[in-house]
Amino acid sequence: MAVILAARRTAVCPRGGAFAQLRIEDLAAPVLRAVLADADMPAARVDEVILANALGAGGNPARRAALLAGLSEGVAGLTIDRQCAGGLDAIVLARALVDSGAAEVVLAGGAESYSRRPLRAMMGPDGQAMPYDQAPFTPWPERDPEMTEAAAALAERLGVTAKAQADWAVASHARARAVADWPEIVPLEGVARDAFTRAMTPALAARARPLVGTITAATAAVAADAAAFVLVVSDRVAAGRGMRILAGVTLGGNPEEPGLVPVAATAAALERAGIGPADLAMAEVMEAYAVQAMGCVAGAGLPMGSVNRSGGALARGHPIGASGAILAVRLFHGLAQGHGYGLAAIAAAGGLGTALVVARSGA
């Protein structure tokens, strides 16, 4: 059985902030080194690095990060793109490599520099460049909504009011601010706490800039820069240490309503792990939008007391390729002081959902 032996991340900084000058590999390499140090794992033992990235310009950032981190030149590095779900999917893939025997020590996670994302354009039929911001996620433009528009449509369908979304965001910030120390964070550029977390109040949330429908700047996660990685090893290498990976599931669903696909992925992952929602000691659910998180928590039947106990992405920001891995890092450290089951769940553009179920010793 694959085991997560160590897990670390940078702070999350909104684009244009403290990490604005850092390349993808500049964000990732210090985290890779910290994870290996935490596990007392020699760099020479690493078989592979899997890095999720959604906005970069190619060039295999996983390879660049591995080299900058001082890993063996024999580590090829694998970069994947599953958009928001990519960081969690990297861990699911690492588990598959370890469980199959194809690898024994894998660094997996994600890194995103929203600040240094490339300007993008595709060539039109007439040979003229056509700039774009959101890449196409389906072959049908009419079934490929902009993400904030999709969130607004979901809120309308579920009957979730602007106030209910704002209340969720206020609570997310409050829980994050209540945390005194963040041992999971690798200090970088002098930043050791998530930079966006603030004293959000209902009055401030009510004054937030409207985006689409009931979605506001307070109830949508800000674009951000960050990196997060875990060390996935075989149980032989773990030797009784770490956090066991019980199940990992990625599913596709309706591309017009991507926010709720994690509900099905969560149900499938819990079933494979042989547990139910009530058994969870901790659940990290992505808050790309308040309504998306609310819909997933309700749809999956998750106990509210276990969900995002130290705040979520509304209080941090959304570094797309890294966001799923951040959820797993939070689980690793949140369950470190006891026994129990944990869940990480995230939605992605195009109608994707990924869920990971883990357990600490004794569970």
TILO-821867 format. One record per residue (C-alpha): z, x, y. Coordinates in pm, whole numbers, padded with zeros to 5 digits, always signed. Example, Ala and Ser with C-alpha at 12.3 -4.5 7.8 and 13.67 -1.06 7.14 Angstrom:
2
+00780+01230-00450
+00714+01367-00106
This chain:
363
+00000+00000+00000
-00090+00128+00347
+00200+00201+00582
+00223+00250+00959
+00430+00564+00998
+00429+00601+01378
+00295+00413+01680
+00263+00493+02049
+00076+00381+02361
+00032+00466+02725
+00154+00234+02994
-00101-00028+03098
-00231+00021+03453
-00463-00221+03637
-00810-00082+03704
-00826+00137+04010
-00460+00236+03961
-00285+00548+03834
-00529+00602+03546
-00846+00546+03751
-00969+00905+03718
-00905+00937+03344
-01179+00931+03083
-01139+00743+02756
-01046+01064+02575
-00798+01160+02849
-00613+00835+02781
-00635+00863+02403
-00561+01229+02326
-00198+01241+02449
-00119+00930+02243
-00279+01077+01931
-00069+01392+01970
+00250+01190+02028
+00193+00977+01718
+00150+01285+01500
+00460+01446+01651
+00668+01134+01589
+00566+01137+01223
+00601+01516+01192
+00244+01508+01062
+00030+01825+01091
-00300+01764+01268
-00476+01932+00976
-00381+01640+00747
-00567+01375+00949
-00868+01242+00760
-01012+01013+01027
-00969+00870+01377
-01083+00511+01437
-01098+00414+01803
-01195+00076+01946
-01372+00067+02279
-01553-00219+02447
-01682-00094+02783
-01770+00273+02734
-02114+00427+02749
-02131+00541+02388
-02116+00902+02273
-01855+00826+02004
-01528+00835+02207
-01331+00864+01882
-01484+01206+01822
-01420+01317+02180
-01057+01202+02160
-01005+01376+01825
-01138+01705+01960
-00935+01683+02283
-00621+01604+02081
-00665+01929+01884
-00754+01774+01551
-00971+01957+01299
-01340+01976+01383
-01391+01824+01041
-01261+01487+01168
-01578+01296+01251
-01424+01006+01444
-01541+00646+01422
-01580+00424+01730
-01594+00049+01680
-01663-00245+01911
-01507-00581+01833
-01426-00638+02201
-01069-00768+02251
-00993-00759+01878
-01117-00402+01831
-00783-00221+01856
-00631-00440+01586
-00947-00427+01376
-00931-00046+01383
-00593-00071+01211
-00725-00324+00958
-01011-00082+00881
-00771+00211+00849
-00568+00010+00600
-00883-00054+00395
-00968+00318+00389
-00618+00410+00277
-00585+00132+00019
-00923+00221-00129
-00833+00587-00161
-01112+00696+00074
-00853+00844+00312
-00481+00912+00313
-00397+00977+00680
-00579+00781+00953
-00513+00749+01326
-00628+00405+01441
-00618+00207+01765
-00810+00177+02087
-00864+00309+02437
-01024+00151+02741
-01095+00275+03091
-01188-00035+03286
-01181+00182+03598
-01455+00413+03469
-01668+00165+03280
-02040+00231+03327
-02272+00016+03534
-02488-00171+03284
-02843-00299+03289
-03106-00395+03033
-03479-00369+03068
-03657-00701+03122
-03995-00794+02976
-04160-00672+03295
-03994-00331+03271
-03750-00402+03552
-03381-00328+03513
-03161-00638+03487
-02795-00556+03572
-02525-00752+03388
-02147-00761+03363
-02070-00951+03042
-02272-00844+02740
-02422-01122+02530
-02192-01224+02244
-02427-01473+02078
-02807-01503+02059
-02782-01838+02243
-02697-01828+02615
-02594-02193+02608
-02327-02109+02344
-02204-01791+02514
-01958-01894+02787
-01803-01660+03039
-01446-01603+02919
-01262-01761+03212
-01486-02065+03191
-01408-02090+02820
-01035-02074+02896
-01069-02348+03158
-01256-02568+02912
-00985-02507+02650
-00712-02605+02896
-00894-02927+02976
-00949-03012+02609
-00587-02942+02515
-00447-03110+02824
-00257-02799+02932
-00174-02825+03302
-00190-02551+03562
+00189-02571+03596
+00246-02525+03223
+00021-02218+03228
+00203-02081+03532
+00540-02135+03363
+00419-01933+03064
+00307-01649+03294
+00638-01648+03484
+00827-01625+03155
+00605-01339+03034
+00683-01131+03343
+01054-01213+03322
+01080-01101+02959
+00896-00776+03036
+01117-00701+03337
+01429-00751+03126
+01340-00450+02908
+01530-00144+03027
+01346+00122+02829
+01004+00154+02664
+01028+00428+02397
+00682+00337+02271
+00516+00461+02593
+00377+00814+02627
+00424+00906+02996
+00091+00985+03160
+00010+01061+03523
+00377+01001+03598
+00365+00642+03467
+00615+00542+03197
+00625+00161+03247
+00354-00102+03262
+00247-00099+03625
+00157-00466+03674
+00487-00629+03568
+00653-00800+03865
+00911-01052+03978
+00679-01348+03927
+00822-01681+04042
+00690-02037+04011
+00618-02032+04385
+00416-01710+04361
+00228-01836+04056
+00147-02162+04235
-00009-01965+04524
-00225-01747+04295
-00599-01743+04361
-00786-02012+04163
-01049-01877+03924
-01204-02164+03726
-01052-02508+03673
-00678-02470+03611
-00705-02094+03546
-00566-01875+03824
-00515-01506+03888
-00156-01552+03765
-00255-01707+03432
-00534-01463+03340
-00459-01103+03239
-00585-00839+03481
-00845-00581+03379
-00669-00256+03294
-00672+00098+03152
-00466+00211+02851
-00466+00360+02501
-00265+00277+02189
-00268+00422+01836
-00081+00403+01506
-00072+00641+01211
-00174+00466+00888
-00091+00652+00568
-00063+00590+00196
+00274+00491+00054
+00278+00828-00122
+00268+01007+00213
+00507+00757+00372
+00770+00822+00104
+00967+00509+00186
+00937+00537+00563
+00753+00319+00813
+00621-00036+00833
+00417-00181+00549
+00086-00357+00620
+00089-00674+00411
-00235-00837+00529
-00512-00806+00784
-00775-01074+00847
-01067-01102+01089
-01259-01429+01104
-01544-01571+01303
-01531-01918+01453
-01687-02134+01721
-01828-01895+01985
-01795-02167+02248
-01417-02178+02197
-01309-01822+02111
-00949-01865+02222
-00834-02058+01914
-00999-01856+01636
-00676-01655+01577
-00516-01975+01448
-00729-01963+01133
-00696-01584+01104
-00316-01613+01131
-00299-01880+00863
-00513-01670+00629
-00313-01352+00691
+00022-01525+00638
-00106-01680+00315
-00222-01342+00185
+00118-01195+00275
+00291-01480+00091
+00500-01592+00388
+00501-01873+00645
+00540-01884+01026
+00913-01951+00997
+00960-01619+00815
+00845-01415+01115
+01105-01212+01299
+00852-01111+01564
+00505-01222+01673
+00286-01046+01930
+00017-01288+02049
-00247-01177+02298
-00221-01336+02641
-00572-01287+02776
-00510-01628+02931
-00189-01829+02925
-00366-02131+02779
-00521-01922+02502
-00182-01788+02396
-00024-02133+02421
-00298-02286+02208
-00267-02017+01940
+00112-02036+01921
+00105-02415+01889
-00191-02421+01651
-00041-02160+01419
+00304-02318+01430
+00474-01996+01540
+00844-02015+01628
+00870-01962+02006
+01178-01744+01971
+00974-01479+01793
+00672-01477+02028
+00619-01199+02285
+00990-01135+02318
+00932-00852+02568
+00647-01017+02757
+00275-01015+02692
-00055-00914+02846
-00009-01146+03145
+00272-00910+03248
+00079-00593+03150
-00293-00630+03181
-00586-00634+02940
-00739-00296+02847
-00991-00463+02619
-01042-00209+02339
-00674-00113+02335
-00513-00458+02363
-00499-00535+01990
-00352-00195+01908
-00085-00246+02175
+00030-00555+01986
+00073-00347+01668
+00261-00074+01856
+00495-00340+01995
+00561-00468+01642
+00637-00121+01512
+00901-00056+01775
+01030-00412+01793
+01106-00420+01423
+01239-00065+01412
+01604-00166+01439
+01610-00404+01145
+01428-00578+00865
+01173-00852+00883
+00813-00965+00903
+00589-00928+01207
+00256-01074+01318
-00004-00952+01567
-00286-01191+01661
-00572-01169+01908
-00892-01353+02002
-01222-01194+02101
-01539-01297+02278
-01809-01442+02058
-01563-01650+01857
-01354-01390+01672
-00990-01378+01572
-00784-01106+01404
-00433-01122+01260
-00217-00849+01108
+00104-00909+00909
+00354-00628+00862
+00704-00581+00718
+00993-00344+00763
+01196-00227+00463
+01401-00502+00304
+01160-00782+00393
